[in-house]
Amino acid sequence: MQKLFKDCYGMDQKCYEEYNLTEDILMEHAATALEECVRKNLKKGKKVMVVAGPGNNGADGIVAARLLKGDYKVRLYLPFGAKSKMAKLQLERAKSLGVKIVKKLKKADLFIDALFGAGLNRELNSESQTIIERMNALSGYKLACDIPSGLSKAGYPNPVAFRADKTITMGALKEALYLDGAKDYVGKIKVANLGVSRKLYEDPTDTFLLEKKDFKPPLRKEQNCHKGTFGHAAIFAGEKEGAAIIAAMAATRFGAGLTTIIHNRDFPIPPYLMHANTTPHNTTAIAIGMGLGNYYDDEVLKKEVINVKIPVVLDADALSNPKLLKIVQQEREVVITPHPKEFQRVLKILEGREVSVEEIQKNRFEFARKFSLDYPYVTLLLKGANPIIAKNGKLYLNPLGDRVLAKGGSGDVLSGLIASLLAQGYSGLEAAIHASLALALASREFKKPSYYLLPLDIIDLLQRV
């Protein structure tokens, strides 16, 4: 996993004060990373349009124009001039090499967006919006410097943003690049080394980006084992029993030795799943909420779920039930998996807080971190385009999921995967991380049209991860 930061200003300052590096040195390395990306994606002699802003982000772009001059037909567009000290210096250097300055945006084979960096905290004016919309409309490879122009610190277009094929971010990964609203704008992301290794540049953090290599499947290594070795997952069925069936199938596929659907009426289930009216005595994890509705009375929930001190996953309708939500205050392994609307309800029920979904989405890291500190026994998996997993103030973000997961039933699969790992002895945090990664990586193995996926396809694709 990699470290994630809110911003890099403090780490830049460390380079100046502790490593005796200069702003000029950091800028040269930043521009070199842009140059290398251009050379990998564009043949010599092609047209490159650098759109540079008035500050130091623009200065990075100006340096890149200088580095590319001679091998490419470089054009530099400075719609707001050069205003910072470094921007003025770099512009003089570029002019001395004969970099051509143009007065309007022109067609090119590759565009470097260096208008505004990570410090943007205001809505773009109409002229900036027009420039960005024009860049988006023109064909060609799109490369963003640090962060696509127009993305706010909350990771949302402000109100428009540059759509990059690739973003070269400077020094370290930034949270704004991985908020849900940014996913359609950042493209592939690469960190530029600024003159020292990332190990020396980066500070300690409590926020991390998950990678494919972090996934550890529940592989069976011991030969001397039996079904009880791998736990017993109990999945509660409710008004919509299909959700519980999907979750139970996922739990079994992901290694649970035994899986039982809890219900008090008959309906068809796969023959490899068990069913019962009460929680089996050897249950090692419970999942409840998927399709639950108001199916069980309070006494049943109290006896079978609330007073049973074993690991539990609360999803969907369980997150609207005040009685079940009291579990988050119990000293047991608890994983909750709300989407933003459900998380809004959770905050209202538990704390009486009135917050909008929009506010949650724009401040996902802050909301997740605070919740995980307020409820120390709980692992929160806040769903979204980039799910956040939070425990005791530490955050783990999963950017690997595919849009094919935007389909009813995907969350039921996730709950089953988490319950399976809890049943096998994983901690709540471990179960949430590895189940989330399994779901995401399975989604990336789906090769049919993006609208075509069924939840059962995800379960079948687990064999490929």
PEQUI-V214808 format. One record per pair of residues at least 24 apart in sequence whose C-alpha atoms are under 10 Angstrom apart, sorted by the first residue. I is the first residue (numbers start at 1). J is the second residue. Records with the same first field share a line. If there is no record, write none. Layout:
BEGIN
I=J ; J
END
This chain:
BEGIN
1=207 ; 208 ; 209 ; 210 ; 211 ; 212 ; 213 ; 214 ; 215 ; 396 ; 397 ; 398
2=172 ; 173 ; 207 ; 208 ; 209 ; 210 ; 211 ; 396 ; 397
3=172 ; 173 ; 174 ; 175 ; 198 ; 202 ; 203 ; 204 ; 205 ; 206 ; 207 ; 208 ; 209 ; 210 ; 396
4=172 ; 173 ; 174 ; 175 ; 176 ; 177 ; 178 ; 202 ; 203 ; 204 ; 205 ; 206 ; 207 ; 208 ; 209 ; 395 ; 396 ; 397
5=172 ; 173 ; 174 ; 175 ; 176 ; 202 ; 203 ; 204 ; 205 ; 206 ; 207 ; 208
6=118 ; 153 ; 154 ; 172 ; 173 ; 174 ; 175 ; 176 ; 177 ; 205 ; 207 ; 365
7=118 ; 119 ; 153 ; 171 ; 172 ; 173 ; 174 ; 175 ; 176
8=118 ; 170 ; 171 ; 172 ; 173 ; 174 ; 201 ; 202 ; 203
9=119 ; 171
10=201 ; 202 ; 203
11=171 ; 172 ; 200 ; 201 ; 202 ; 203
12=170 ; 171 ; 194 ; 201 ; 202
14=200 ; 201 ; 202 ; 203
15=194 ; 195 ; 196 ; 200 ; 201
19=195 ; 196 ; 200 ; 201
21=194 ; 195 ; 196
22=195
23=56 ; 86 ; 194
24=59 ; 60 ; 86 ; 89 ; 90
25=194 ; 195
26=60 ; 170 ; 171 ; 192 ; 193 ; 194 ; 195 ; 196
27=56 ; 57 ; 59 ; 60 ; 61 ; 63 ; 64 ; 86 ; 90 ; 170 ; 194 ; 195
28=59 ; 60 ; 63 ; 64 ; 67 ; 90 ; 194 ; 195
29=60 ; 63 ; 64 ; 170 ; 171 ; 192 ; 193 ; 194 ; 195 ; 196
30=57 ; 59 ; 60 ; 61 ; 63 ; 64 ; 145 ; 146 ; 168 ; 169 ; 170 ; 171 ; 191 ; 192 ; 193 ; 194 ; 195
31=57 ; 59 ; 60 ; 61 ; 62 ; 63 ; 64 ; 65 ; 66 ; 67 ; 68 ; 145 ; 168 ; 170 ; 192 ; 194
32=60 ; 61 ; 63 ; 64 ; 67 ; 68 ; 192 ; 193 ; 194
33=60 ; 64 ; 145 ; 168 ; 169 ; 170 ; 190 ; 191 ; 192 ; 193 ; 194
34=60 ; 61 ; 63 ; 64 ; 65 ; 67 ; 68 ; 112 ; 143 ; 144 ; 145 ; 146 ; 167 ; 168 ; 169 ; 192
35=61 ; 63 ; 64 ; 65 ; 66 ; 67 ; 68 ; 112
36=64 ; 67 ; 68
37=143 ; 166 ; 167 ; 168 ; 190
38=64 ; 68 ; 72 ; 110 ; 111 ; 112 ; 141 ; 142 ; 143
39=68 ; 71 ; 72
41=109 ; 110 ; 141
42=72 ; 109 ; 110 ; 141
43=71 ; 72 ; 109
44=68 ; 70 ; 71 ; 72 ; 73
45=69 ; 70 ; 71 ; 72 ; 73 ; 74
46=71 ; 72 ; 73 ; 74 ; 108 ; 109 ; 110
47=71 ; 72 ; 73 ; 74 ; 75 ; 106 ; 107 ; 108 ; 109 ; 110 ; 111 ; 140
48=72 ; 73 ; 74 ; 75 ; 76 ; 106 ; 107 ; 108 ; 109 ; 110 ; 111 ; 112 ; 140 ; 141
49=73 ; 74 ; 75 ; 76 ; 77 ; 102 ; 105 ; 106 ; 107 ; 108 ; 109 ; 110 ; 111 ; 112 ; 113 ; 135 ; 140 ; 142
50=74 ; 75 ; 76 ; 77 ; 78 ; 101 ; 102 ; 105 ; 106 ; 108 ; 110 ; 111 ; 112 ; 113 ; 114 ; 115 ; 143
51=75 ; 76 ; 77 ; 78 ; 79 ; 102 ; 104 ; 105 ; 111 ; 112 ; 113 ; 114 ; 115 ; 116 ; 131 ; 132 ; 135 ; 144
52=76 ; 77 ; 78 ; 79 ; 80 ; 81 ; 82 ; 87 ; 112 ; 113 ; 114 ; 115 ; 116 ; 145
53=77 ; 78 ; 79 ; 80 ; 81 ; 82 ; 83 ; 84 ; 87 ; 113 ; 114 ; 115 ; 116 ; 117 ; 128 ; 149
54=78 ; 79 ; 80 ; 81 ; 82 ; 83 ; 84 ; 85 ; 86 ; 87 ; 88 ; 114 ; 115 ; 116
55=80 ; 81 ; 82 ; 83 ; 84 ; 85 ; 86 ; 87 ; 88 ; 114 ; 115 ; 116 ; 117
56=82 ; 83 ; 84 ; 85 ; 86 ; 87 ; 88 ; 90 ; 114 ; 115 ; 116 ; 117
57=84 ; 86 ; 87 ; 113 ; 114 ; 115 ; 116 ; 117 ; 118 ; 119 ; 145 ; 146 ; 147 ; 149 ; 170
58=82 ; 83 ; 84 ; 86 ; 87 ; 88 ; 90 ; 91 ; 113 ; 114 ; 115 ; 116 ; 117 ; 145
59=83 ; 84 ; 85 ; 86 ; 87 ; 88 ; 89 ; 90 ; 91 ; 114 ; 115
60=86 ; 87 ; 90 ; 114 ; 115 ; 117 ; 145 ; 146 ; 170
61=87 ; 90 ; 91 ; 112 ; 113 ; 114 ; 115 ; 144 ; 145
62=86 ; 87 ; 88 ; 89 ; 90 ; 91 ; 92 ; 93 ; 94 ; 95 ; 99 ; 112 ; 114
63=87 ; 89 ; 90 ; 91 ; 93 ; 94
64=90 ; 94 ; 112 ; 114
65=90 ; 91 ; 94 ; 99 ; 100 ; 112
66=90 ; 91 ; 93 ; 94 ; 95 ; 96 ; 97 ; 98 ; 99 ; 100
67=94 ; 97 ; 99
68=99
69=94 ; 97 ; 98 ; 99 ; 100
70=97 ; 98 ; 99
73=99 ; 100 ; 108 ; 109
74=98 ; 99 ; 100 ; 101 ; 108 ; 110
75=99 ; 100 ; 101 ; 102 ; 103 ; 104 ; 105 ; 106 ; 107 ; 108 ; 111
76=100 ; 101 ; 102 ; 103 ; 104 ; 105 ; 106 ; 112
77=101 ; 102 ; 103 ; 104 ; 105 ; 106 ; 115
78=102 ; 103 ; 104 ; 105 ; 114 ; 115
79=103 ; 104 ; 105 ; 115 ; 127 ; 128 ; 131
80=115 ; 127 ; 128
104=131
105=131 ; 134 ; 135 ; 138
106=134 ; 135 ; 138
107=135 ; 138 ; 139 ; 140
108=135 ; 138 ; 139 ; 140 ; 141
109=138 ; 139 ; 140 ; 141 ; 142
110=138 ; 139 ; 140 ; 141 ; 142 ; 143
111=135 ; 136 ; 138 ; 139 ; 140 ; 141 ; 142 ; 143 ; 144 ; 164
112=141 ; 142 ; 143 ; 144 ; 145 ; 148 ; 164 ; 166 ; 167
113=142 ; 143 ; 144 ; 145 ; 146 ; 147 ; 148 ; 149 ; 162 ; 163 ; 164 ; 167
114=143 ; 144 ; 145 ; 146 ; 147 ; 148 ; 149
115=144 ; 145 ; 147 ; 148 ; 149 ; 150 ; 162
116=144 ; 145 ; 146 ; 147 ; 148 ; 149 ; 150 ; 151
117=144 ; 145 ; 146 ; 147 ; 148 ; 149 ; 150 ; 151 ; 152 ; 153 ; 169 ; 170
118=145 ; 146 ; 147 ; 148 ; 149 ; 150 ; 151 ; 152 ; 153 ; 155 ; 169 ; 170 ; 174 ; 176 ; 177
119=147 ; 151 ; 152 ; 153
120=147 ; 149 ; 150 ; 151 ; 152 ; 153 ; 158
121=150 ; 151 ; 152 ; 153 ; 154 ; 158
122=150 ; 151 ; 152 ; 153 ; 158 ; 159
123=150 ; 151 ; 152 ; 157 ; 158 ; 159 ; 160
124=149 ; 150 ; 151 ; 152 ; 157 ; 158 ; 159 ; 160 ; 161
125=158 ; 159
126=159
128=160 ; 161
129=158 ; 159 ; 160 ; 161 ; 162
130=160
131=162
132=160 ; 161 ; 162 ; 163
133=160 ; 161 ; 162 ; 163
134=162
135=161 ; 162 ; 163 ; 164
136=161 ; 162 ; 163 ; 164
137=162 ; 163
140=165
141=165 ; 166
142=166 ; 167 ; 186 ; 187
143=167 ; 168 ; 186 ; 187 ; 188
144=168 ; 169 ; 185 ; 186 ; 187 ; 189
145=169 ; 170 ; 192
146=170 ; 171 ; 172 ; 173 ; 174 ; 177 ; 186 ; 189 ; 190 ; 191 ; 192
147=174 ; 176 ; 177 ; 182 ; 185 ; 186 ; 189
148=177 ; 182 ; 185 ; 186 ; 187
149=185 ; 186
150=185
151=176 ; 177 ; 181 ; 182 ; 185 ; 186
152=176 ; 177 ; 181 ; 182 ; 362
153=177 ; 179 ; 362 ; 363
154=178 ; 179 ; 180 ; 181 ; 182 ; 359 ; 361 ; 362 ; 363 ; 364 ; 365
155=179 ; 180 ; 181 ; 182 ; 183 ; 185 ; 186 ; 361 ; 362 ; 363
156=180 ; 181 ; 182 ; 183 ; 184 ; 185 ; 361 ; 362
157=181 ; 182 ; 185
160=185
161=185 ; 186
162=186
163=187
164=188 ; 189
165=189
166=190
167=191 ; 192
168=192
169=193
170=194
171=195 ; 196 ; 197 ; 198 ; 201 ; 202
172=198 ; 201 ; 202 ; 203
173=202 ; 208 ; 209
175=207 ; 208 ; 209 ; 364 ; 365 ; 397
176=362 ; 363 ; 365
178=209 ; 385 ; 386 ; 387 ; 397 ; 398 ; 399
179=361 ; 362 ; 363 ; 364 ; 365 ; 384 ; 385 ; 386 ; 387 ; 388 ; 397 ; 399
180=361 ; 362 ; 364 ; 383 ; 384 ; 385 ; 386 ; 387 ; 399
181=361 ; 362 ; 384 ; 385 ; 386
182=385 ; 386
183=385 ; 386 ; 399
184=385
205=394 ; 395
206=369 ; 392 ; 393 ; 394 ; 395 ; 396
207=365 ; 369 ; 388 ; 389 ; 390 ; 393 ; 394 ; 395 ; 396 ; 397
208=388 ; 389 ; 394 ; 395 ; 396 ; 397 ; 398
209=388 ; 395 ; 396 ; 397 ; 398 ; 399 ; 400
210=388 ; 395 ; 396 ; 397 ; 398 ; 399 ; 400 ; 433 ; 434 ; 436 ; 437
211=397 ; 398 ; 399 ; 400 ; 437
212=398 ; 399 ; 400 ; 437 ; 438 ; 440 ; 441 ; 465
213=437
214=433 ; 434 ; 437
215=430 ; 433 ; 434 ; 435 ; 436 ; 437 ; 438 ; 441 ; 465
216=430 ; 433 ; 434 ; 435 ; 437 ; 438 ; 465
217=254 ; 255 ; 421 ; 434 ; 435 ; 437 ; 438 ; 462 ; 465
218=254 ; 255 ; 256 ; 420 ; 421 ; 424 ; 426 ; 434
219=254 ; 255
220=255
226=257
227=255 ; 256 ; 257 ; 258
228=256 ; 257 ; 258 ; 282 ; 283 ; 284 ; 424
229=256 ; 257 ; 258 ; 423 ; 424 ; 425
230=255 ; 256 ; 257 ; 258 ; 284 ; 420 ; 421 ; 422 ; 423 ; 424 ; 425
231=255 ; 256 ; 257 ; 258 ; 259 ; 282 ; 283 ; 284 ; 285 ; 419 ; 420 ; 421 ; 422 ; 423 ; 424 ; 425
232=256 ; 257 ; 258 ; 259 ; 260 ; 280 ; 281 ; 282 ; 283 ; 284 ; 285 ; 286 ; 419 ; 420 ; 422 ; 423 ; 424
233=257 ; 258 ; 259 ; 260 ; 261 ; 279 ; 280 ; 282 ; 283 ; 284 ; 285 ; 286 ; 287 ; 311 ; 312 ; 416 ; 418 ; 419 ; 420 ; 421 ; 422 ; 423 ; 424
234=258 ; 259 ; 260 ; 261 ; 262 ; 274 ; 275 ; 276 ; 278 ; 279 ; 280 ; 282 ; 283 ; 284 ; 285 ; 286 ; 287 ; 288 ; 312 ; 416 ; 419 ; 420 ; 423
235=259 ; 260 ; 261 ; 262 ; 263 ; 275 ; 279 ; 285 ; 286 ; 287 ; 288 ; 289 ; 290 ; 312 ; 313 ; 415 ; 416 ; 419 ; 420
236=260 ; 261 ; 262 ; 263 ; 275 ; 276 ; 277 ; 278 ; 279 ; 286 ; 287 ; 288 ; 289 ; 290 ; 291 ; 292 ; 296 ; 304 ; 305
237=261 ; 262 ; 263 ; 264 ; 265 ; 275 ; 287 ; 288 ; 289 ; 290 ; 291 ; 292 ; 293 ; 295 ; 296
238=262 ; 263 ; 264 ; 265 ; 288 ; 289 ; 290 ; 291 ; 292 ; 293 ; 294 ; 295 ; 296 ; 317
239=263 ; 290 ; 291 ; 292 ; 293 ; 294 ; 295 ; 296
240=290 ; 291 ; 292 ; 293 ; 295
241=267 ; 268 ; 269 ; 290 ; 291 ; 292
242=267 ; 268 ; 269 ; 290 ; 291 ; 409 ; 412
243=289 ; 290 ; 291 ; 292 ; 408 ; 409 ; 410 ; 411 ; 412 ; 413 ; 415 ; 416 ; 455
244=269 ; 287 ; 288 ; 289 ; 290 ; 291 ; 292 ; 409 ; 412 ; 413 ; 415 ; 416
245=269 ; 270 ; 273 ; 290 ; 291 ; 412 ; 413 ; 416
246=290 ; 409 ; 410 ; 411 ; 412 ; 413 ; 414 ; 415 ; 416 ; 455 ; 456 ; 459
247=287 ; 288 ; 290 ; 409 ; 410 ; 411 ; 412 ; 413 ; 414 ; 415 ; 416 ; 417 ; 418 ; 419 ; 420 ; 455 ; 456 ; 459
248=272 ; 273 ; 274 ; 287 ; 412 ; 413 ; 415 ; 416 ; 417 ; 419 ; 420
249=273 ; 412 ; 413 ; 416 ; 417 ; 420 ; 456 ; 459 ; 460
250=412 ; 413 ; 414 ; 415 ; 416 ; 417 ; 418 ; 419 ; 420 ; 455 ; 456 ; 458 ; 459 ; 460 ; 462
251=287 ; 413 ; 414 ; 415 ; 416 ; 417 ; 418 ; 419 ; 420 ; 421 ; 422 ; 423 ; 459
252=416 ; 417 ; 419 ; 420 ; 459
253=416 ; 417 ; 420 ; 459 ; 460 ; 462 ; 463
254=416 ; 417 ; 418 ; 419 ; 420 ; 421 ; 424 ; 435 ; 438 ; 459 ; 462 ; 463
255=417 ; 420 ; 421 ; 423 ; 424
256=284 ; 285 ; 416 ; 417 ; 419 ; 420 ; 421 ; 422 ; 423 ; 424
257=420 ; 423 ; 424
258=282 ; 283 ; 284 ; 420 ; 423
259=283 ; 285 ; 286 ; 416 ; 419 ; 420 ; 423
260=286
261=286 ; 287
262=286 ; 288 ; 304
263=295 ; 296
264=295 ; 296
277=304
278=303 ; 304 ; 305
279=303 ; 304 ; 305 ; 308
280=304
283=308 ; 310 ; 311 ; 423
284=309 ; 310 ; 311 ; 312 ; 419 ; 420 ; 421 ; 422 ; 423 ; 424 ; 425
285=309 ; 310 ; 311 ; 312 ; 313 ; 333 ; 334 ; 418 ; 419 ; 420 ; 421 ; 422 ; 423 ; 424 ; 425
286=310 ; 311 ; 312 ; 313 ; 314 ; 334 ; 415 ; 416 ; 418 ; 419 ; 420 ; 422 ; 423
287=311 ; 312 ; 313 ; 314 ; 315 ; 318 ; 334 ; 335 ; 336 ; 412 ; 415 ; 416 ; 417 ; 418 ; 419 ; 420 ; 422
288=312 ; 313 ; 314 ; 315 ; 316 ; 317 ; 318 ; 319 ; 324 ; 415 ; 416 ; 419
289=313 ; 314 ; 315 ; 316 ; 317 ; 318 ; 319 ; 320 ; 321 ; 324 ; 412 ; 415
290=314 ; 315 ; 316 ; 317 ; 318 ; 319 ; 409 ; 411 ; 412 ; 413 ; 415 ; 416
291=315 ; 316 ; 317 ; 318 ; 409 ; 412
292=316 ; 317 ; 318
293=317 ; 318 ; 320 ; 321
294=318 ; 321
298=323 ; 324
306=330
308=332
309=333 ; 334
310=334 ; 422 ; 423
311=335 ; 419 ; 422 ; 423 ; 425 ; 426 ; 427 ; 428
312=336 ; 378 ; 415 ; 418 ; 419 ; 422 ; 423 ; 428
313=337 ; 378 ; 379 ; 415 ; 416 ; 418 ; 419 ; 422 ; 428 ; 432
314=338 ; 380 ; 415 ; 419
315=339 ; 342 ; 381 ; 411 ; 412 ; 414 ; 415
316=342 ; 343 ; 411 ; 412 ; 415
317=342
318=342 ; 346
319=343 ; 344 ; 345 ; 346 ; 347 ; 349
320=344 ; 345 ; 346 ; 348 ; 349
321=345 ; 346 ; 349
322=346 ; 349 ; 350
325=349 ; 350
326=350
327=377 ; 378
328=374 ; 375 ; 376 ; 377 ; 378 ; 379
329=374 ; 375 ; 376 ; 377 ; 378
330=375 ; 376 ; 377 ; 378
331=375 ; 376 ; 377 ; 378
332=377 ; 378 ; 428
333=376 ; 377 ; 378 ; 379 ; 422 ; 426 ; 427 ; 428 ; 429
334=375 ; 376 ; 377 ; 378 ; 379 ; 380 ; 422 ; 427 ; 428 ; 429
335=377 ; 378 ; 379 ; 380 ; 381 ; 389 ; 390 ; 391 ; 415 ; 418 ; 419 ; 422 ; 427 ; 428 ; 429 ; 431 ; 432
336=378 ; 379 ; 380 ; 381 ; 382 ; 389 ; 415 ; 428 ; 432
337=379 ; 380 ; 381 ; 382 ; 383 ; 387 ; 388 ; 389 ; 411 ; 414 ; 415 ; 418 ; 432
338=380 ; 381 ; 382 ; 383 ; 384 ; 411
339=381 ; 382 ; 383 ; 384 ; 387 ; 411
340=364 ; 382 ; 383 ; 384
341=383
342=382 ; 383
343=367 ; 368 ; 380 ; 381 ; 382 ; 383
347=371
364=388
365=389 ; 390 ; 393 ; 394 ; 395 ; 396 ; 397
366=393 ; 395
368=392 ; 393 ; 394 ; 395
369=393 ; 394 ; 395
370=394
377=428
378=428 ; 429
379=427 ; 428 ; 429 ; 430 ; 431 ; 432 ; 433
380=428 ; 429 ; 432
381=429 ; 432 ; 433 ; 436
383=411 ; 436
386=440
387=433 ; 436 ; 437 ; 440
388=432 ; 433 ; 436
389=429 ; 430 ; 432 ; 433 ; 436
390=429 ; 432 ; 433
391=428 ; 429
392=429
396=429 ; 432 ; 433
397=433 ; 436
398=433 ; 436 ; 437 ; 440
399=437 ; 440
400=436 ; 437 ; 438 ; 439 ; 440 ; 441 ; 442 ; 443 ; 444
401=436 ; 437 ; 438 ; 439 ; 440 ; 441 ; 442 ; 443 ; 444
402=439 ; 440 ; 441 ; 442 ; 443 ; 444 ; 445 ; 446 ; 450
403=440 ; 443 ; 444 ; 450 ; 451
404=440 ; 443 ; 444 ; 446 ; 448 ; 449 ; 450 ; 451 ; 452 ; 453 ; 454 ; 455 ; 458
405=439 ; 440 ; 442 ; 443 ; 444 ; 450 ; 451 ; 453 ; 454 ; 455 ; 458
406=450 ; 451 ; 453
407=451 ; 452 ; 453 ; 454 ; 455
408=454 ; 455
409=454 ; 455 ; 456 ; 458
410=439 ; 443 ; 453 ; 454 ; 455 ; 456 ; 457 ; 458 ; 459
411=439 ; 455
412=455
413=439 ; 455 ; 456 ; 458 ; 459
414=438 ; 439 ; 440 ; 455 ; 458 ; 459
417=459
437=465
438=462 ; 463 ; 464 ; 465
439=465
440=465
441=465
END
